[in-house]
Every structure is written in C-alpha cells, then in structure tokens.
Amino acid sequence: MLTLTAKRLHDATKRIFVAAGTPPDLAGQMADVLVESNLVGHDSHGVLRIPAYVESIRRGGIVPDARPEVVEETAGSALVDGKYAFGHIAAAFATEVAVRKAKESKAVVVSIVRCNHIGRLGEWASRAAAKDVVAFVCVGGSGGPGIAAPFGGAARALSTNPISIGIPGGELPDMLVDFATTMIAEGKVQAARAKGAQLPPGCILDKNGNPSTNPEDLYAGGMLLPFGGHKGYGLAMVVELLGGALAPGEKFNGAGRRGGAVIIAVDASTFHPLADYRKSADYHLGRIKEIPPAPGFSAVMLPGEPERRSKEDRLRDGIPVAEATWNAIVETGKSLGVTVE
C-alpha cells in the first residue's frame, strides 16, 4: 500500500484527463471530485476509476469535452441533458440547477438523462446542503441485467441503485447519508480486488447463486445482494422507478441506456426562517450526539461524521492507494503520453 498526497493525486488526475481530450477546467473539476472521494474515505469512487473512465472515452462512452445543459424547465422541475459528458460534470451542473431552483420555488425535482457514472452521490448532496438546501439524490433504472440480484433471486436484475441525502445543520455540521442499496457498492468490490482482500460474508453470490467472499466471483458472472434483505430490495425498487420511470431515459438515452439520476431539492427555509431551521436542526443533531456510547464505541457519530474525520486524517497523513491501483493509473498515463510521478 502506498501513501500519496492529495496534491499529487490531483495533479496526476488532471494531466491524464487533459491528455485524454478533456478541457482543463473540466479536468480540474474531475480531479477535485475524485480526490475528494479518496479524502473522505470512499476509495471506491476516487482515483481508482481513472483507467475505466479513460477507456470509456476511447470507446466513445464518455464525451470528455461535453457540457450539460437544461433542455426542459418549469418552476418546479428541470431536465438536464448530460450529453454523455463525465457524469460528475453533469451531476455538478444539475446540483447547481437544483439549488438555484429550490431557492426560487422552495421545492424542485431535477432529472439527468444521457448521463454517465456520477461518482459518489454524497458529493452532490453535500454541495446542496452546504447551500442550505435539503437534497435527495439517486441513480437507477438501468433496465438491463445490472449487477445485483433482487431479494430471493439468483440472477442479475438491478444496478447498485444508490441514494444520498444531504441535510443542512446549523452550528453543527451538515448530515449526510450515502449508500448503495446493495450490501456493498460495486466500487468497493473493485477496491478489495485491487488490494487482494476478501469481502465480508453476505455481500455477493457467485454465478451459480452460491454465497462467496471472493471479489473475482462477482466479475465472473456473480451478483451483489441487497442490504437488509427485503427492506433494501424495496428501497432499490424505489430508486429503480425514480431513475427509470420518472426520468425520461427511454426518450433521450441511446441504445442500451434507460436510467438516469434524480435530484429532489427543498430549501431549508421553506417553512420557517433559516435561523429557526438551523436552531431546530442543531437541537435534533445535538440530542443524538449527547447519547452515551455503547460498549466498544468511543462516541455516537452522526451520518457524515466518518467522512469528515477521514478527510482530516488523510489531509494530514496522506491517502492510502493500493499499488495495483497506482500502477494502473501510471500505465494509463503512459498510454496517453503522460508521465505520472
């Protein structure tokens, strides 16, 4: 395992994407988002993704210089055409639209079509919360075999169908919920694979429907399992319909692409002045923080607190990167004429 600085990873990421045809401003945004994922402890959505994104550019899946735009709009809604840009660029744009419209209309829904992988959903929910907007973000509705089995099933039917919810705090930090509706995000299986580690029991089945802890089994036709049995499966189906039925994917997406991302945003001051909202949020957050820890725990943490702690630690001590991941990034750079140091 290597330990690298955020600056070093940011520089390598930006130079590689520029070499792959991305305008410098967009490449810088991509570097910001990917390295931030590593900083907050979600390595599965960080620089590990660079080789796959470059390969997608080469195949025509990602249009590296594309910029999203609003194509349909009402007072309470907006439809964003991602134009097959980097999904992160489309999601950042759509989040800005959602925040602006929530400030204008109190509550809005924004959908993104022709959208690639948008990375860590918590990034977008956090950005909205930082501007005093409650945001629910989800991605689903691929309509294909996906990579996850439904509850009681032994074949692929769903994607990981992740959700994230960002809720502003007051004096206390904003709260962030961010998770896949599967037992483990597919990117975390990639991260375990890169480190040569096994998965926790109960996360995946092999291609024959048998339980496995070997990451390789997922990529040999296996499948992820929903978290919480039928409860996680039910939530996955909610995301499936929001991304697949509410978002007009079939109308806009190309062959083999059906789903989309959806952002539901509500201004925190919708029902009372912002100062009153913040006071109330702090009461609820603070009440939970005052609960004494159970044996084996040092404190009760709020959702989003582990990410904040990770960022502090990794800015100070560096970011751990598996050697296999770094080697793949270096080779990707070489293939584009970029020397990654």
N, C-alpha and C positions, 0 to 999 in steps of 0.2 A: 504494500500500500504506500502510495506517495502522498506527500503533503505539499500542496501548492497554494500560492496566494490568490486572492480574488482578482487582483490586477493582472496576474499572469494568465489566468484563465480567460479573463475578459479580452485581453489583447489577442490571444490565440483565436478565440471565437470570432471576433470581429474581422480579423485578417482573412480567416478561412472563408467566411461568408461573402466578403467583398470579392475575393478571388473567384467565388462561385457565381458572381453576377449580381450581387445584392448592392444597392446604393449604400454608401457609407452611413447615412443616417438610419436606415432600416437595419443595417448590420449592427450598428451600435445598440439599437433597441433590442435586437435579438440577444446580443451579448449581455445586456443588462438583465433580461428576464431569465436566461439560462443560468447565469452565475448566481442570481438571487435565489433560484431554486436550490442550488448547492448550498448556499449560505444558510438557508433556513432548514436544511437537513433533508430535503427531498431530492436526493441524488438521482433518483429515477427519472426526474424531469429536468435535469441540468445538462451539463456539457456532454454527458453520455449520449445524448441524442444527436450530436453534431454529425457523425458519419451517416446516420439514417436520413437526416434532412438533406445533406449534400447529395446522397444517392437519389432521393426523391426529386431534387432539382434536375438531376441528369435524366431521369425518366420522364420528366415533364409534369410530375405531380404537384410540385411547388413552383410557382412563378415568382422568382426571387425579387423582381423589381415591381411587382404589382402592388397597388394601393387600394384599399377597400373604399367603398362609398355607399351612402344611403340611396336606395332605389325606390322605396315606398315609405311614406311617413304620414302619421296622423298626430293629433295632440298627445295621444297615449300610447303610441307604438311607433316602431321604426324597423324596417327591413334592411339589413346591411348585406351587400354583395361583397363577399370576401375575395372574389376574383382569383381564388386559388393561390393567394399570397401565402406567406408564412401565417399559420393560424394565429400565432401570437400577435402579429401585426393587426390582423382582423379583429381579434378579441380586444386589444388595447383600444382600437378605434371605436368598437361597439360599446365598450365600457364608458368612454368619454361621451358618446351619444346618450347612453342610458342615464348617466349622471346629470347631464345638461337638461334632458327632458324631464327627469324626476324633479329637478329644481323648478321647472316651469309648470309641470302638471301634477306634481305630488306623487303619482304612481304611473309607471310605464312598463311595457314589455318590448324587448328588442330581440330580434332573431337574426342569426348569421347563416347565410347559405353560401354554397361554393366555398366551403371552409375546410382548411386542413387542421391538423392536430394543434390545439390551442395551448398545450402545455399544462402547467399546474393551475387549476382553476382558482385556487386560493389567491393567486396573484391579482386576478381581476376583481374578486370580491373584496380583497383588501384595499385596492385602489378606490373602489366606490366608498367603502366605509371610512377611509381617510378623508373623504369629502362630505361626510355626514349623510351618506345615503346607504340604506339597507339594501343589500343585493343578494339575490339567489341566482346562481349560475349553474347550468347543467348542459351536458352534451350527450346526445343519444339518438336513437332512431336510425342506426345504420341500415337496418333491414336485411343485412347479409348474415352469413353464419357467425360473424363476430368471433369471440374467443372465450365466451363464458356460457356455461350451461344454466338453464332455468332450474329452479328448485324442483327436485325429483327427476330431472332429465339427465341424460348421458350423451348429449351431443351439443355442439356449439350452436348458440342461437342469439346471444346478446353481446354487445361490447361491454366494457367495464362500466359504462353509464355513470360517470362521476357527477357529484354535486358539490357545490361550495356555497356557504352563506357567510357573508360579512356583515357584522352589526356594529355600528359605532359605539364607543364608550364615551365617557366624559373625561374626568381626571384619570380614570383607569383606562388601560389600553383597549383598543377595539377587540371584539371577539371574532374569531374565525373558525368555522367548521369546514373541513375539506377532506373528502374521501371518495374513493370508488365504491360502488355498490357491490363489488366483489370482495372476497376475503383479503385480497392483496391486489394492488394495482399491477398491471402488466409490466410497467416500467420497473417496479421493484423486483419482479422476477428477472428482468434483464440485469439489474444491479447485482442480484445474488449470483447470477450466471457469470458475470464478469469477475466476481470475487472468488468463484469456485465454491460457493456456500450452498447449503441445502435450505429448503423452505420450511417454515413451520408446518406441522401436520394440519390437515383440514383446509388447505388453500387450493389445491389443484387435484384433478383426476388425470390419469393417463388416457391415451386414445381408446382404451377398452373400457373406460369408466371406473378404473380402479384407483383408490387413493394413492398419491405419490408425494414425495418431498423433493424430487429431482427436477430442477428447473428445465433440464433438457426435455423432459417428458411433455411440457407444455408446447414446445416448438416442434414436437414430433406428432402433433395431432391431438394433444391433450386439451384440457379446458379448465378455466377458472371456476370457482364456486362462489355463489352469492354469500355475503356475510349474513349472519343471523338467520340462516335458513329461509323460511318463507317470508320473513319480515324484510330482509334485504332484497329478496326477489321482488316483493311487492313494490319497494321503492325503485328498483331497477326498471320496472314496468312503467312507473310514473314518468321517469326520465325518458324511457323509450318513446312514449306517446308525446311528451312535450317536444322532444327533438325531432320525432318522425312524423307526427300528425299536425301539431300546432305550427311547426316550422315548415314552410312550403318547399321541402327539399326536392320532391319529385319534379316540381315545376322548373327549378333553377339548376339543380345539380346535374353533373354529367353521368354517363353510363356507370352503373355500379355504385353510385353515391346517392344516398337518400336522406341522411340525417342532417342535423345542424345543431348549433348552440343557441341557447335561450338565456337571456338575462332579464330577470324581473326586478325592478328597482323602485324603492319607495323612499321619498325624502323623510329624514328622521324628524323633521319639524311639521309633518303632515297634520298632526292632531293637536299639537301644542308648541309653544315657542321652543327653539332649540336649547336654550338654557335649561328649561324644565325637562326636556328629553334627557339631556346629559346627566342631570341630577338623578333622575329615575334610573337610568342605565347604571350609574355608579352604585346606587343602592342595591340593585339586583346582583351585579358583579361582585361587589364588596361582601354581600351576605354570604355568597358561596366561598369566597376566599377566607372567611373567618371560621369555616368549618374545620375542626381539628383533624389532622391526618390520621388515617388508619395505620395499623402496624405495618411496617415495611415501606411507608411513604414519608417523605420529608415535609410535604405540603400538598394541599389540593391545588391543582393547576387548572386554569380556565382554558377552553379551546383556543388555540393560537399561541398560548404561552410557550409550549415546547419549541415552536419555530423561532420565537423571539430569543429564547435562550441559546438556541443553536447558532443564530446569526451573531450574537455577541461573542460566543466561543470561537467560531470559525473566522471572524474578522481578526480576532486576536491571535489565534493559534494556527490558522491555515485550514484549507479544505482537503479532507482525505479523498483521494482519487485512486481507484483500482488501477494497477499497472496495465491491465488489459484495455481498460477504457482509454488511458492516456496514449498507449501505443496506437490504438485505432484512430485517435484524433491526430496524432503525428503523421500517420500514414495517409489519412485523408488530406492533410495539409500538403504533403509531398505530391499527391496526385494532382494538386492544383498549382504546384509551383511555389508553395508557401513553406518556409522553414519554421516549424514550431519549436520554440526553445523553452 
